[in-house]
Amino acid sequence: MMRKRTKKEFTDYNDYHDRPFGLKWGTAFALDELTQSIAQNKHLATKVVKELPQQSRFEIDELLQLAFLKSKTISIQMNDRDENGNLMDSITGKFEGLADETYLYIDTIAIEWDSIRNVSIIR
């Protein structure tokens, strides 16, 4: 026994009308970028930079001299903190022997001697 199907009709019950399909999913392609951005922000927010011990100027000078003579890459942790009180990322680069009374230069970045917390040679 076969039943006769009735025509499907949509009757508006209020003033809302959905957008046509072509416009409905126009933002769906940006979702990947959005989720990547959210993941990156979460990573940055939860990242903890380990606080290294404060070195003396003498220890810093010895490590810089060794890095310069052996042409090694160094990592410099600063005493600077972000707005949340977390230590900033270390600065890495080669020390080319450029320094004066106030600044040390790593790959053209001027770093104040007083703001250096720790220097280590990257092996």
TORMARBA-860490 format. One record per residue: residue number from 1; x, y, z of N, C-alpha, C in turn. Coordinates in nm, 4 decimals. Layout:
N
<num NUM&npx X&npy Y&npz Z&capx X&capy Y&capz Z&cpx X&cpy Y&cpz Z>
...
//
This chain:
123
<num 1&npx 0.0839&npy -0.1165&npz 0.0000&capx 0.0000&capy 0.0000&capz 0.0000&cpx 0.0894&cpy 0.1242&cpz 0.0000>
<num 2&npx 0.0720&npy 0.2093&npz -0.0920&capx 0.1531&capy 0.3279&capz -0.1085&cpx 0.0724&cpy 0.4508&cpz -0.0691>
<num 3&npx 0.1403&npy 0.5368&npz 0.0096&capx 0.0725&capy 0.6589&capz 0.0533&cpx 0.1144&cpy 0.7757&cpz -0.0341>
<num 4&npx 0.0285&npy 0.8635&npz -0.0548&capx 0.0567&capy 0.9826&capz -0.1318&cpx 0.1217&cpy 1.0858&cpz -0.0397>
<num 5&npx 0.2357&npy 1.1400&npz -0.0842&capx 0.3074&capy 1.2395&capz -0.0044&cpx 0.2495&cpy 1.3770&cpz -0.0283>
<num 6&npx 0.2531&npy 1.4536&npz 0.0805&capx 0.2041&capy 1.5902&capz 0.0689&cpx 0.3204&cpy 1.6847&cpz 0.0457>
<num 7&npx 0.2932&npy 1.7945&npz -0.0166&capx 0.3958&capy 1.8944&capz -0.0444&cpx 0.4402&cpy 1.9601&cpz 0.0858>
<num 8&npx 0.5740&npy 1.9720&npz 0.1042&capx 0.6291&capy 2.0357&capz 0.2241&cpx 0.6311&cpy 2.1869&cpz 0.2033>
<num 9&npx 0.5686&npy 2.2562&npz 0.2912&capx 0.5668&capy 2.4017&capz 0.2854&cpx 0.6036&cpy 2.4590&cpz 0.4211>
<num 10&npx 0.6882&npy 2.5649&npz 0.4165&capx 0.7259&capy 2.6325&capz 0.5398&cpx 0.6402&cpy 2.7571&cpz 0.5542>
<num 11&npx 0.5784&npy 2.7679&npz 0.6681&capx 0.4951&capy 2.8835&capz 0.6954&cpx 0.5640&cpy 2.9679&cpz 0.8015>
<num 12&npx 0.5888&npy 3.0941&npz 0.7695&capx 0.6520&capy 3.1836&capz 0.8663&cpx 0.5635&cpy 3.1975&cpz 0.9882>
<num 13&npx 0.6241&npy 3.1866&npz 1.1052&capx 0.5471&capy 3.2067&capz 1.2277&cpx 0.5901&cpy 3.3332&cpz 1.3004>
<num 14&npx 0.6968&npy 3.3981&npz 1.2497&capx 0.7370&capy 3.5279&capz 1.3029&cpx 0.8074&cpy 3.6060&cpz 1.1922>
<num 15&npx 0.8748&npy 3.7160&npz 1.2266&capx 0.9373&capy 3.8008&capz 1.1256&cpx 1.0809&cpy 3.7592&cpz 1.0907>
<num 16&npx 1.1345&npy 3.6536&npz 1.1534&capx 1.2721&capy 3.6127&capz 1.1276&cpx 1.2814&cpy 3.5379&cpz 0.9951>
<num 17&npx 1.3799&npy 3.5748&npz 0.9144&capx 1.4067&capy 3.5043&capz 0.7885&cpx 1.5561&cpy 3.4742&cpz 0.7853>
<num 18&npx 1.5913&npy 3.3492&npz 0.7705&capx 1.7310&capy 3.3071&capz 0.7666&cpx 1.7977&cpy 3.3599&cpz 0.6397>
<num 19&npx 1.9292&npy 3.3794&npz 0.6477&capx 2.0051&capy 3.4241&capz 0.5319&cpx 2.0072&cpy 3.3140&cpz 0.4259>
<num 20&npx 2.0283&npy 3.3527&npz 0.3024&capx 2.0430&capy 3.2491&capz 0.1995&cpx 2.1683&cpy 3.1660&cpz 0.2273>
<num 21&npx 2.1725&npy 3.0457&npz 0.1788&capx 2.2814&capy 2.9532&capz 0.2101&cpx 2.4186&cpy 3.0094&cpz 0.1750>
<num 22&npx 2.4316&npy 3.0809&npz 0.0628&capx 2.5606&capy 3.1351&capz 0.0208&cpx 2.6223&cpy 3.2283&cpz 0.1236>
<num 23&npx 2.5409&npy 3.2977&npz 0.1997&capx 2.5922&capy 3.3890&capz 0.3009&cpx 2.6018&cpy 3.3243&cpz 0.4381>
<num 24&npx 2.5314&npy 3.2170&npz 0.4551&capx 2.5195&capy 3.1570&capz 0.5874&cpx 2.6539&cpy 3.1102&cpz 0.6429>
<num 25&npx 2.7406&npy 3.0532&npz 0.5591&capx 2.8668&capy 2.9952&capz 0.6067&cpx 2.9876&cpy 3.0774&cpz 0.5624>
<num 26&npx 2.9684&npy 3.2046&npz 0.5366&capx 3.0784&capy 3.2879&capz 0.4897&cpx 3.1934&cpy 3.3007&cpz 0.5875>
<num 27&npx 3.1678&npy 3.2889&npz 0.7166&capx 3.2746&capy 3.3034&capz 0.8157&cpx 3.3353&cpy 3.1708&cpz 0.8572>
<num 28&npx 3.2858&npy 3.0612&npz 0.8074&capx 3.3340&capy 2.9304&capz 0.8516&cpx 3.4798&cpy 2.9089&cpz 0.8161>
<num 29&npx 3.5293&npy 2.9692&npz 0.7104&capx 3.6664&capy 2.9469&capz 0.6685&cpx 3.7669&cpy 3.0149&cpz 0.7613>
<num 30&npx 3.7261&npy 3.1148&npz 0.8364&capx 3.8156&capy 3.1835&capz 0.9294&cpx 3.8252&cpy 3.1118&cpz 1.0638>
<num 31&npx 3.7470&npy 3.0080&npz 1.0833&capx 3.7482&capy 2.9375&capz 1.2113&cpx 3.8818&cpy 2.8716&cpz 1.2397>
<num 32&npx 3.9509&npy 2.8211&npz 1.1367&capx 4.0816&capy 2.7589&capz 1.1571&cpx 4.1811&cpy 2.8613&cpz 1.2103>
<num 33&npx 4.1819&npy 2.9799&npz 1.1517&capx 4.2699&capy 3.0860&capz 1.2003&cpx 4.2335&cpy 3.1263&cpz 1.3425>
<num 34&npx 4.1052&npy 3.1303&npz 1.3709&capx 4.0596&capy 3.1667&capz 1.5044&cpx 4.1035&cpy 3.0638&cpz 1.6071>
<num 35&npx 4.0870&npy 2.9362&npz 1.5771&capx 4.1269&capy 2.8327&capz 1.6728&cpx 4.2783&cpy 2.8296&cpz 1.6911>
<num 36&npx 4.3545&npy 2.8550&npz 1.5843&capx 4.5004&capy 2.8625&capz 1.5974&cpx 4.5404&cpy 2.9801&cpz 1.6856>
<num 37&npx 4.4743&npy 3.0927&npz 1.6687&capx 4.5035&capy 3.2112&capz 1.7495&cpx 4.4687&cpy 3.1875&cpz 1.8958>
<num 38&npx 4.3567&npy 3.1209&npz 1.9215&capx 4.3174&capy 3.0899&capz 2.0593&cpx 4.4186&cpy 2.9963&cpz 2.1231>
<num 39&npx 4.4629&npy 2.8951&npz 2.0484&capx 4.5620&capy 2.8008&capz 2.1008&cpx 4.6946&cpy 2.8714&cpz 2.1298>
<num 40&npx 4.7349&npy 2.9615&npz 2.0413&capx 4.8600&capy 3.0350&capz 2.0625&cpx 4.8493&cpy 3.1258&cpz 2.1849>
<num 41&npx 4.7373&npy 3.1948&npz 2.2004&capx 4.7178&capy 3.2809&capz 2.3171&cpx 4.7175&cpy 3.1997&cpz 2.4460>
<num 42&npx 4.6561&npy 3.0820&npz 2.4421&capx 4.6544&capy 2.9951&capz 2.5606&cpx 4.7953&cpy 2.9508&cpz 2.5953>
<num 43&npx 4.8739&npy 2.9161&npz 2.4923&capx 5.0127&capy 2.8751&capz 2.5154&cpx 5.0937&cpy 2.9889&cpz 2.5774>
<num 44&npx 5.0768&npy 3.1090&npz 2.5248&capx 5.1500&capy 3.2241&capz 2.5786&cpx 5.1063&cpy 3.2577&cpz 2.7207>
<num 45&npx 4.9772&npy 3.2416&npz 2.7492&capx 4.9253&capy 3.2745&capz 2.8818&cpx 4.9691&cpy 3.1739&cpz 2.9868>
<num 46&npx 4.9890&npy 3.0499&npz 2.9478&capx 5.0260&capy 2.9466&capz 3.0445&cpx 5.1755&cpy 2.9193&cpz 3.0476>
<num 47&npx 5.2518&npy 2.9857&npz 2.9589&capx 5.3961&capy 2.9633&capz 2.9535&cpx 5.4627&cpy 3.0252&cpz 3.0762>
<num 48&npx 5.5495&npy 2.9485&npz 3.1384&capx 5.6228&capy 2.9960&capz 3.2548&cpx 5.7714&cpy 2.9915&cpz 3.2225>
<num 49&npx 5.8371&npy 3.1059&npz 3.2318&capx 5.9806&capy 3.1131&capz 3.2100&cpx 6.0486&cpy 3.0875&cpz 3.3432>
<num 50&npx 6.1339&npy 2.9848&npz 3.3459&capx 6.2030&capy 2.9485&capz 3.4693&cpx 6.3022&cpy 3.0588&cpz 3.5073>
<num 51&npx 6.2938&npy 3.1013&npz 3.6320&capx 6.3811&capy 3.2081&capz 3.6805&cpx 6.5191&cpy 3.1500&cpz 3.7107>
<num 52&npx 6.6194&npy 3.1978&npz 3.6383&capx 6.7575&capy 3.1531&capz 3.6582&cpx 6.8228&cpy 3.2396&cpz 3.7660>
<num 53&npx 6.9282&npy 3.1883&npz 3.8284&capx 6.9914&capy 3.2662&capz 3.9361&cpx 7.0559&cpy 3.3951&cpz 3.8842>
<num 54&npx 7.0540&npy 3.4966&npz 3.9691&capx 7.1170&capy 3.6243&capz 3.9354&cpx 7.2686&cpy 3.6048&cpz 3.9372>
<num 55&npx 7.3339&npy 3.6420&npz 3.8268&capx 7.4793&capy 3.6304&capz 3.8184&cpx 7.5447&cpy 3.7647&cpz 3.8471>
<num 56&npx 7.6672&npy 3.7580&npz 3.8933&capx 7.7429&capy 3.8808&capz 3.9178&cpx 7.7974&cpy 3.9333&cpz 3.7851>
<num 57&npx 7.8392&npy 4.0560&npz 3.7844&capx 7.8971&capy 4.1157&capz 3.6630&cpx 8.0220&cpy 4.0392&cpz 3.6210>
<num 58&npx 8.0990&npy 3.9903&npz 3.7182&capx 8.2191&capy 3.9134&capz 3.6883&cpx 8.1851&cpy 3.7831&cpz 3.6155>
<num 59&npx 8.0827&npy 3.7107&npz 3.6634&capx 8.0401&capy 3.5856&capz 3.5983&cpx 7.9887&cpy 3.6122&cpz 3.4559>
<num 60&npx 7.9141&npy 3.7200&npz 3.4411&capx 7.8603&capy 3.7564&capz 3.3096&cpx 7.9749&cpy 3.7885&cpz 3.2139>
<num 61&npx 8.0735&npy 3.8651&npz 3.2601&capx 8.1880&capy 3.9001&capz 3.1760&cpx 8.2654&cpy 3.7767&cpz 3.1318>
<num 62&npx 8.2854&npy 3.6817&npz 3.2228&capx 8.3585&capy 3.5592&capz 3.1877&cpx 8.2854&cpy 3.4789&cpz 3.0806>
<num 63&npx 8.1555&npy 3.4645&npz 3.0962&capx 8.0769&capy 3.3893&capz 2.9978&cpx 8.0743&cpy 3.4602&cpz 2.8626>
<num 64&npx 8.0629&npy 3.5913&npz 2.8629&capx 8.0634&capy 3.6665&capz 2.7377&cpx 8.1986&cpy 3.6556&cpz 2.6679>
<num 65&npx 8.3062&npy 3.6600&npz 2.7446&capx 8.4390&capy 3.6474&capz 2.6862&cpx 8.4571&cpy 3.5091&cpz 2.6228>
<num 66&npx 8.4144&npy 3.4059&npz 2.6923&capx 8.4230&capy 3.2697&capz 2.6401&cpx 8.3382&cpy 3.2545&cpz 2.5136>
<num 67&npx 8.2160&npy 3.3082&npz 2.5161&capx 8.1273&capy 3.2991&capz 2.3996&cpx 8.1866&cpy 3.3737&cpz 2.2799>
<num 68&npx 8.2504&npy 3.4872&npz 2.3065&capx 8.3119&capy 3.5643&capz 2.1988&cpx 8.4310&cpy 3.4901&cpz 2.1396>
<num 69&npx 8.5170&npy 3.4372&npz 2.2242&capx 8.6362&capy 3.3679&capz 2.1763&cpx 8.6033&cpy 3.2384&cpz 2.1026>
<num 70&npx 8.5009&npy 3.1682&npz 2.1445&capx 8.4625&capy 3.0400&capz 2.0833&cpx 8.3526&cpy 3.0564&cpz 1.9785>
<num 71&npx 8.3070&npy 3.1808&npz 1.9565&capx 8.1994&capy 3.2110&capz 1.8620&cpx 8.0746&cpy 3.1277&cpz 1.8895>
<num 72&npx 8.0313&npy 3.1304&npz 2.0157&capx 7.9136&capy 3.0542&capz 2.0589&cpx 7.7917&cpy 3.1453&cpz 2.0679>
<num 73&npx 7.6748&npy 3.0851&npz 2.0534&capx 7.5495&capy 3.1565&capz 2.0723&cpx 7.5178&cpy 3.1602&cpz 2.2209>
<num 74&npx 7.4678&npy 3.2739&npz 2.2672&capx 7.4357&capy 3.2870&capz 2.4094&cpx 7.2874&cpy 3.3173&cpz 2.4283>
<num 75&npx 7.2415&npy 3.2927&npz 2.5489&capx 7.1046&capy 3.3241&capz 2.5890&cpx 7.1138&cpy 3.4162&cpz 2.7102>
<num 76&npx 7.0447&npy 3.5276&npz 2.7030&capx 7.0476&capy 3.6257&capz 2.8117&cpx 6.9076&cpy 3.6386&cpz 2.8698>
<num 77&npx 6.8952&npy 3.6077&npz 2.9980&capx 6.7680&capy 3.6283&capz 3.0668&cpx 6.7738&cpy 3.7640&cpz 3.1354>
<num 78&npx 6.6693&npy 3.8419&npz 3.1112&capx 6.6627&capy 3.9763&capz 3.1660&cpx 6.5832&cpy 3.9756&cpz 3.2964>
<num 79&npx 6.5980&npy 4.0806&npz 3.3734&capx 6.5180&capy 4.0984&capz 3.4946&cpx 6.3821&cpy 4.1606&cpz 3.4633>
<num 80&npx 6.3575&npy 4.1893&npz 3.3362&capx 6.2320&capy 4.2530&capz 3.2946&cpx 6.1151&cpy 4.1556&cpz 3.3063>
<num 81&npx 6.0010&npy 4.2095&npz 3.3469&capx 5.8801&capy 4.1281&capz 3.3606&cpx 5.7669&cpy 4.1919&cpz 3.2806>
<num 82&npx 5.6713&npy 4.1073&npz 3.2393&capx 5.5572&capy 4.1589&capz 3.1639&cpx 5.4526&cpy 4.2147&cpz 3.2592>
<num 83&npx 5.3378&npy 4.2545&npz 3.2058&capx 5.2328&capy 4.3167&capz 3.2877&cpx 5.1732&cpy 4.2216&cpz 3.3902>
<num 84&npx 5.1935&npy 4.0906&npz 3.3729&capx 5.1431&capy 3.9920&capz 3.4686&cpx 5.2482&cpy 3.9486&cpz 3.5703>
<num 85&npx 5.3675&npy 4.0073&npz 3.5631&capx 5.4732&capy 3.9738&capz 3.6577&cpx 5.5568&cpy 3.8542&cpz 3.6166>
<num 86&npx 5.5384&npy 3.8032&npz 3.4947&capx 5.6174&capy 3.6902&capz 3.4468&cpx 5.7443&cpy 3.7393&cpz 3.3792>
<num 87&npx 5.8520&npy 3.6614&npz 3.3925&capx 5.9765&capy 3.6968&capz 3.3255&cpx 5.9580&cpy 3.6910&cpz 3.1746>
<num 88&npx 6.0232&npy 3.7818&npz 3.1050&capx 6.0176&capy 3.7849&capz 2.9588&cpx 6.1060&cpy 3.6727&cpz 2.9036>
<num 89&npx 6.0831&npy 3.6366&npz 2.7774&capx 6.1646&capy 3.5353&capz 2.7122&cpx 6.3096&cpy 3.5820&cpz 2.7046>
<num 90&npx 6.4004&npy 3.4846&npz 2.7053&capx 6.5426&capy 3.5152&capz 2.6951&cpx 6.5758&cpy 3.5654&cpz 2.5550>
<num 91&npx 6.6797&npy 3.6463&npz 2.5476&capx 6.7300&capy 3.6960&capz 2.4200&cpx 6.8447&cpy 3.6060&cpz 2.3792>
<num 92&npx 6.8406&npy 3.5539&npz 2.2584&capx 6.9477&capy 3.4678&capz 2.2110&cpx 7.0144&cpy 3.5309&cpz 2.0904>
<num 93&npx 7.1422&npy 3.5054&npz 2.0779&capx 7.2170&capy 3.5576&capz 1.9646&cpx 7.3664&cpy 3.5435&cpz 1.9888>
<num 94&npx 7.4430&npy 3.5996&npz 1.8974&capx 7.5892&capy 3.5949&capz 1.9077&cpx 7.6402&cpy 3.7263&cpz 1.9646>
<num 95&npx 7.7354&npy 3.7135&npz 2.0555&capx 7.8020&capy 3.8306&capz 2.1116&cpx 7.9252&cpy 3.8572&cpz 2.0267>
<num 96&npx 7.9278&npy 3.9719&npz 1.9604&capx 8.0373&capy 4.0057&capz 1.8704&cpx 8.1431&cpy 4.0928&cpz 1.9373>
<num 97&npx 8.1365&npy 4.1051&npz 2.0698&capx 8.2356&capy 4.1820&capz 2.1422&cpx 8.2031&cpy 4.3295&cpz 2.1547>
<num 98&npx 8.0845&npy 4.3706&npz 2.1140&capx 8.0468&capy 4.5111&capz 2.1227&cpx 7.9804&cpy 4.5393&cpz 2.2571>
<num 99&npx 8.0408&npy 4.6291&npz 2.3329&capx 7.9861&capy 4.6682&capz 2.4632&cpx 8.0479&cpy 4.8014&cpz 2.5034>
<num 100&npx 7.9757&npy 4.8749&npz 2.5838&capx 8.0293&capy 4.9965&capz 2.6430&cpx 7.9921&cpy 4.9961&cpz 2.7908>
<num 101&npx 8.0038&npy 5.1093&npz 2.8576&capx 7.9778&capy 5.1143&capz 3.0014&cpx 7.8314&cpy 5.0860&cpz 3.0355>
<num 102&npx 7.7408&npy 5.1186&npz 2.9451&capx 7.5981&capy 5.1059&capz 2.9730&cpx 7.5324&cpy 4.9872&cpz 2.9042>
<num 103&npx 7.5753&npy 4.9578&npz 2.7811&capx 7.5064&capy 4.8570&capz 2.7012&cpx 7.5990&cpy 4.7451&cpz 2.6536>
<num 104&npx 7.5345&npy 4.6315&npz 2.6302&capx 7.5943&capy 4.5145&capz 2.5674&cpx 7.5127&cpy 4.4926&cpz 2.4407>
<num 105&npx 7.5779&npy 4.4573&npz 2.3301&capx 7.5062&capy 4.4437&capz 2.2035&cpx 7.5071&cpy 4.2991&cpz 2.1565>
<num 106&npx 7.3861&npy 4.2448&npz 2.1370&capx 7.3674&capy 4.1095&capz 2.0854&cpx 7.2903&cpy 4.1214&cpz 1.9555>
<num 107&npx 7.3546&npy 4.0887&npz 1.8439&capx 7.2897&capy 4.0979&capz 1.7132&cpx 7.2164&cpy 4.2310&cpz 1.6968>
<num 108&npx 7.2816&npy 4.3411&npz 1.7229&capx 7.2317&capy 4.4791&capz 1.7125&cpx 7.1225&cpy 4.5141&cpz 1.8142>
<num 109&npx 7.0998&npy 4.4306&npz 1.9136&capx 7.0054&capy 4.4619&capz 2.0212&cpx 7.0858&cpy 4.5172&cpz 2.1383>
<num 110&npx 7.0524&npy 4.6373&npz 2.1818&capx 7.1210&capy 4.6990&capz 2.2950&cpx 7.0569&cpy 4.6518&cpz 2.4248>
<num 111&npx 7.1378&npy 4.5953&npz 2.5139&capx 7.0890&capy 4.5433&capz 2.6413&cpx 7.1643&cpy 4.6138&cpz 2.7532>
<num 112&npx 7.0895&npy 4.6697&npz 2.8478&capx 7.1535&capy 4.7374&capz 2.9611&cpx 7.2189&cpy 4.6346&cpz 3.0533>
<num 113&npx 7.3400&npy 4.6651&npz 3.0970&capx 7.4110&capy 4.5739&capz 3.1882&cpx 7.3300&cpy 4.5483&cpz 3.3144>
<num 114&npx 7.2666&npy 4.6528&npz 3.3682&capx 7.1942&capy 4.6408&capz 3.4945&cpx 7.0685&cpy 4.5538&cpz 3.4848>
<num 115&npx 7.0188&npy 4.5338&npz 3.3637&capx 6.8964&capy 4.4546&capz 3.3500&cpx 6.9227&cpy 4.3065&cpz 3.3202>
<num 116&npx 7.0494&npy 4.2672&npz 3.3095&capx 7.0836&capy 4.1271&capz 3.2813&cpx 7.0754&cpy 4.0454&cpz 3.4091>
<num 117&npx 7.0030&npy 3.9360&npz 3.4042&capx 6.9890&capy 3.8453&capz 3.5174&cpx 7.0866&cpy 3.7280&cpz 3.5059>
<num 118&npx 7.0892&npy 3.6666&npz 3.3868&capx 7.1672&capy 3.5444&capz 3.3691&cpx 7.2121&cpy 3.5331&cpz 3.2250>
<num 119&npx 7.3348&npy 3.4870&npz 3.2054&capx 7.3883&capy 3.4600&capz 3.0720&cpx 7.4295&cpy 3.3139&cpz 3.0687>
<num 120&npx 7.3899&npy 3.2449&npz 2.9625&capx 7.4324&capy 3.1057&capz 2.9462&cpx 7.4717&cpy 3.0833&cpz 2.8003>
<num 121&npx 7.5653&npy 2.9929&npz 2.7799&capx 7.6099&capy 2.9577&capz 2.6463&cpx 7.5244&cpy 2.8417&cpz 2.5975>
<num 122&npx 7.4718&npy 2.8572&npz 2.4763&capx 7.3893&capy 2.7515&capz 2.4176&cpx 7.4824&cpy 2.6537&cpz 2.3482>
<num 123&npx 7.4742&npy 2.5286&npz 2.3866&capx 7.5625&capy 2.4274&capz 2.3282&cpx 7.4954&cpy 2.3556&cpz 2.2150>
//
